[in-house]
Amino acid sequence: MEINYKLLGERIQEVRKTRHIKQYGLAASVGVSVPFMSQVESGKKQLSLENFIQIADALDVTADTLLIGNQKEVYTEYQSDIYNLLSDCSLYEKKIIYGLAYETKRLLKENRFFRQ
């Protein structure tokens, strides 16, 4: 199995921006140069396992959050994303989001014959 480094870099960049961390700040936390971090985020450089774990730690996410999409048939693909999405929500906001997700799922199942 080949690792999709472009996808990995995109995930790192996405999480970094979501957390409002500048690229130079992440590079400094990990102990790498800004050009190296830029090449990682564009998928042009491959990470060592050590650097990968340091980036996950600096972004305060699990390794699987950054690896989403690199495994075949991952049934927990969006669990980390959902957790991160809800992490800064109030109880009220979580209740609203849950209600929306519940109704969306119900409607999708109810109208499954419209899908191809």
Secondary structure, 3 states (H helix, E strand, C coil): CCCCHHHHHHHHHHHHHHCCCCHHHHHHHHCCCHHHHHHHHCCCCCCCHHHHHHHHHHHCCCHHHHHCCCCCCCCCCCHHHHHHHHCCCCHHHHHHHHHHHHHHHHHHHHCHHHCC
